[in-house]
Amino acid sequence: MDKKDNKRQYVIRNLRHDEIGLLKDFLYEAIYVPEGVEPLARDIIELPERKLYIEEFGTRRGDNCLVADLG
């Protein structure tokens, strides 16, 4: 699906298999940290209650991730 936003073209597509490693970065960035609080250590995503979102992603029914690709 091609869209235009302020003269920039982007494509909404499925996450490619070779991009699955990016899910760790996305998960870390999605953790809310209030302003003025030190950022959390990156290994926080390795805790079982967070890791379950990315561990073996793509092997289970219903695993789906869309990407907005700005080229």
C-alpha positions in Angstrom: 0.0 0.0 0.0 1.6 3.3 -1.1 0.7 6.5 0.7 1.9 10.1 0.5 2.4 12.2 3.6 3.7 15.8 3.1 5.2 14.8 -0.3 7.1 11.9 1.3 6.1 8.5 -0.1 5.9 5.5 2.2 4.9 1.8 1.9 3.1 -0.2 4.6 4.4 -3.8 4.3 5.0 -6.9 6.4 8.2 -7.2 8.4 10.7 -9.3 6.4 12.3 -12.3 8.0 15.8 -10.6 7.9 14.4 -7.7 10.0 13.1 -9.7 12.9 16.2 -8.7 14.9 14.9 -5.2 14.9 12.0 -6.2 17.2 14.4 -6.1 20.2 15.1 -2.4 19.4 11.4 -1.7 18.9 10.5 -3.3 22.1 13.1 -1.4 24.1 12.0 1.9 22.5 8.4 1.1 23.4 9.0 0.9 27.2 7.7 4.1 28.8 10.3 6.0 30.8 9.0 9.2 32.4 10.8 12.5 31.7 13.7 13.0 34.1 14.1 9.3 34.8 17.3 7.5 33.8 16.8 5.2 30.7 16.6 1.5 31.6 19.4 -0.9 30.8 18.9 -2.5 27.4 18.9 -6.0 28.9 15.5 -5.3 30.5 14.0 -6.8 27.3 15.6 -10.1 28.2 13.3 -10.5 31.2 10.8 -13.4 30.6 7.8 -11.1 30.9 9.1 -8.9 28.0 11.1 -11.5 26.0 8.0 -13.5 25.3 6.9 -10.8 22.8 9.9 -11.3 20.5 11.2 -14.8 21.3 10.6 -17.0 18.3 8.6 -14.3 16.6 7.2 -15.5 13.3 6.9 -19.1 14.3 3.5 -18.8 16.0 0.1 -18.4 14.5 -0.9 -14.8 14.6 2.6 -13.3 14.6 2.4 -10.3 12.4 4.3 -7.0 12.2 3.7 -4.2 9.8 6.4 -1.7 8.8 6.0 1.8 7.5 8.9 2.0 5.0 10.0 5.5 4.1 12.5 4.3 1.6 
